[in-house]
Amino acid sequence: MSGDVKRSKTIGVAQALAGYGWWGFVTVLYYHWLKGIDPFELVSWRVVSAIPVVFILIVVTNSFGEFKEAILKWKNLRWLVVSALLILVNWLAFIWAVVSENIIHASLGYYLNPLVSIALSALILKERLRPAQWVSVGIAGIGVLLLTTMVGLPWIAITLGVTFPLYGLIRKKCPSSATVGLTVEMILLLPVMTVVLVWMTAQGGSGIQTGSTLQIALIPLSGIVTVIPLLCFSAAARRLRLSTVGMLQYIAPTGQFLSAVLFFGESMKPTWWIAFACVWIAILLFSGDSLLMSRKQN
């Protein structure tokens, strides 16, 4: 391996660690500080404050031509309409989990992401899965089913576990780059989110009106909090193999789980341990199979 390639991979790993670490700790801490503010308002601020950030990225990357094409061509825009709705539901479920002190539920959902992704690949894209991958999906499914039987439907975990893989699937269909796609998604969501903020302000219940000094200062930063890990992830994905990125992605839900248990005092009930044990076993099996196939290909 040449020095340049090795250096590029080292930088890529650092970028991936930064992105996933940000999602696992910083984003959780940020929205925990905003506890008490309506999740719908926080999602609205996340969209509104992201607009100037993504437009700066369009300028920096000189992506005006691609942006115009994404807006004007329905074959591109139709995918982004669906992905915008999916990311909105995903963000709302995550923020709801944090401010309602259900971060453990959120971490389970993000642990499920890669397993749901490979299931969707088989069912929708008709990709052939190896036996170990099918077993992984089955074990994870058993864990969620047991949890549902014992304590009811874990809707936060299932929502997060399904919406983000679906989002990734839709974005795979769309030819727009990550920066352009995110920009168009924010523009599509902007009208409704603006109405939400105006209505809440008119009612006198906006976090900008009723929040603490710290919260009022933090709310407008949600766009930056959103975009920074996405940029780190996109940069890492260009430098690293997909298998490496896939292995590192578990940093995010692990960070969320540790934050919930160690910092915010959430407790793990015995029923949740059963579900997590099934998912962790599935992940170990899935990861081991992926590493084995990666070495064989080398």
Secondary structure, DSSP 8 states (H G I E B T S, - for coil): --HHHHHHHHHHHHHHHHHHHIIIIIHHHHHHHTTTS-HHHHHHHHHHHHHHHHHHHHHHHT-HHHHHHHHH-HHHHHHHHHHHHHHHHHHHHHHHHHHTT-HHHHHHHHHHHHHHHHHHHHHTS-----HHHHHHHHHHHHHHHHHHHHH---HHHHHHHHHHHHHHHHHHHS-S-HHHHHHHHHHHHHHHHHHHHHHHHHHT--HHHHS-HHHHHHGGGHHHHHHHHHHHHHHHHHHS-HHHHHHHTTHHHHHHHHIIIIIS-----HHHHHHHHHHHHHHHHHHHHHHHHHHHH-
